[in-house]
């Protein structure tokens, strides 16, 4: 396993940052209707009121580090890779009015954006990457979350050595942040398998372990499974704002 396990005590203190207010951006646009009525949505939640800093291309880290569970090698993932991801479908289901099965082309058709942001790892390193993808809010708006949906759960292709599947989660408010995207490209090229191809979550305002790789399904739920994520189940903080 590439990633070392750290004691939960190492996460006892997490820095929080916020620059210009984006409250208006969070309460307008495609998720306004579902955010306004969803239980548990608090528009003053810390860490989602500001924008992460964006950088110039000259600051990009040319050799973006790898840090995660091992790249999947199972038959399903290997078959998708051999077919250049043509059969891949991003499933969006759970508490939604319109379940989705989106191809990469359909995902990109929702409108892509590019941002150059810093990735901060809990292990102490940082790197700057140019990420291109689709706002998570656009995907959720297409699926129309139910009124009692409160959380967005990401189910991934990767497993640990014991066969436990990786997963991660956000609440609806965090998911609506304008810099939270489903990334398909890194530094001007389609994601490599080691970097989470074909789709990974990228959250510019939280520590790197929240940006789940190899996403295969997004589930809308009323409650968090477990402690809210693979690493959270091992003692990491669920909210990892930076």
Residue pairs with C-beta under 8 A, 6 or more apart in sequence:
1 69
1 70
1 160
1 161
2 66
2 67
2 68
2 69
2 70
3 67
3 68
3 69
3 123
4 123
5 234
6 122
6 123
7 235
8 234
8 235
8 236
10 122
11 122
11 235
11 236
11 237
11 240
14 207
14 237
14 239
14 240
14 241
14 242
15 241
15 242
16 46
16 47
16 241
16 242
17 47
17 50
17 52
17 205
17 241
17 242
18 46
18 47
18 49
18 50
19 50
19 51
19 52
19 53
20 50
20 51
21 49
21 50
22 49
22 50
22 51
22 177
22 178
23 43
23 49
25 178
26 35
26 43
26 48
26 173
26 176
26 177
26 178
27 35
27 36
27 43
29 137
29 141
30 137
30 138
30 140
30 141
31 137
31 140
31 141
31 172
31 175
31 176
34 140
34 141
34 144
34 145
34 147
34 149
34 172
35 41
35 172
35 173
35 176
37 147
38 145
38 147
38 148
38 149
38 150
38 172
39 147
39 148
39 150
40 150
40 171
40 172
41 150
41 171
41 172
41 173
42 173
43 173
45 171
45 173
45 174
46 239
46 241
47 174
47 205
47 206
47 239
47 241
48 173
48 174
48 176
48 177
48 205
50 205
51 178
51 179
51 204
51 205
52 117
52 118
52 179
52 204
52 205
52 242
53 117
53 118
54 115
54 116
54 117
55 116
55 117
55 118
55 128
56 116
57 116
57 130
59 116
59 128
60 116
60 128
60 129
60 130
60 187
61 127
61 128
61 129
62 187
64 119
64 127
64 129
64 186
64 187
64 195
65 121
65 125
65 127
66 194
66 195
67 121
67 123
67 125
67 208
68 158
68 196
68 213
69 158
69 159
69 160
69 166
70 158
71 158
71 193
71 194
71 214
72 78
72 157
72 158
72 159
72 193
72 214
74 157
74 159
76 157
77 157
77 214
79 87
80 87
80 88
80 198
81 193
81 197
85 104
85 197
85 198
86 103
88 103
88 104
88 198
88 199
89 101
89 102
89 103
90 100
90 101
90 102
90 103
90 107
90 139
90 182
90 199
90 215
90 216
90 217
90 218
91 99
91 100
91 101
91 216
91 217
91 218
92 99
92 100
92 101
92 102
92 139
92 140
92 142
92 143
92 217
92 218
92 219
92 220
93 99
93 100
93 143
93 217
93 218
93 219
93 220
94 149
94 153
94 219
94 220
94 221
95 145
95 146
95 148
95 149
95 220
95 221
95 222
96 143
96 144
96 145
96 146
96 149
96 220
97 143
97 144
97 145
97 146
98 142
98 143
98 144
99 143
100 139
100 142
100 143
102 139
104 184
104 198
104 199
107 134
107 139
107 182
107 184
107 199
108 134
108 184
110 134
110 135
110 138
110 139
110 142
111 134
111 135
111 138
112 132
112 133
112 134
112 184
113 132
113 133
113 134
113 135
113 181
114 130
114 131
114 132
114 185
115 130
115 131
115 179
115 181
115 204
116 128
116 129
116 130
116 131
117 128
117 129
117 131
117 179
117 202
117 204
118 126
118 127
118 128
118 204
119 126
119 127
119 128
119 129
119 208
119 211
120 126
120 207
120 208
120 242
121 207
121 208
121 209
122 207
122 208
122 209
122 236
122 240
129 186
129 187
130 186
130 187
130 188
131 181
131 183
131 185
131 186
131 202
132 183
132 184
132 185
132 186
132 188
133 181
133 182
133 183
133 184
133 185
133 199
133 202
134 181
134 182
134 184
135 178
135 180
135 181
135 182
136 152
136 175
136 176
136 180
136 181
136 182
136 201
137 175
137 176
137 177
137 178
137 180
139 182
139 218
140 152
140 172
140 175
140 176
140 218
140 220
143 220
145 172
145 220
146 220
148 222
149 172
149 220
149 221
149 222
150 171
150 172
150 221
150 222
150 223
151 169
151 170
151 171
151 172
151 220
151 221
151 222
151 223
151 224
151 228
152 169
152 170
152 171
152 172
152 175
152 218
152 219
152 220
152 221
153 167
153 168
153 169
153 218
153 219
153 220
153 221
153 224
153 225
154 167
154 168
154 169
154 201
154 212
154 215
154 217
154 218
154 219
155 165
155 167
155 215
155 216
155 217
155 218
155 219
156 165
156 166
156 167
156 168
156 212
156 213
156 214
156 215
156 216
157 214
157 215
157 216
158 165
158 166
158 213
158 214
159 165
159 166
160 166
160 230
164 230
165 230
166 212
166 213
166 214
166 230
167 212
167 225
167 229
167 230
168 201
168 209
168 210
168 212
168 228
168 229
168 230
169 224
169 225
169 228
169 229
169 238
170 180
170 203
170 210
174 180
174 203
174 206
177 203
177 205
179 203
179 204
179 205
180 201
180 202
180 203
180 204
180 205
181 201
181 202
182 199
182 200
182 201
182 202
182 215
183 191
183 196
183 199
183 200
183 201
183 202
184 190
184 191
184 198
184 199
185 191
186 192
186 195
190 197
190 198
191 197
191 198
191 199
191 200
195 213
196 212
196 213
196 214
196 215
197 214
199 214
199 215
200 211
200 212
200 213
200 214
200 215
201 210
201 211
201 212
201 213
201 215
202 211
203 210
203 211
205 241
205 242
206 239
206 240
206 241
206 242
207 240
207 241
207 242
209 229
209 231
209 236
209 240
210 229
210 240
212 229
224 238
226 232
226 233
227 233
227 238
228 238
229 236
229 238
232 238
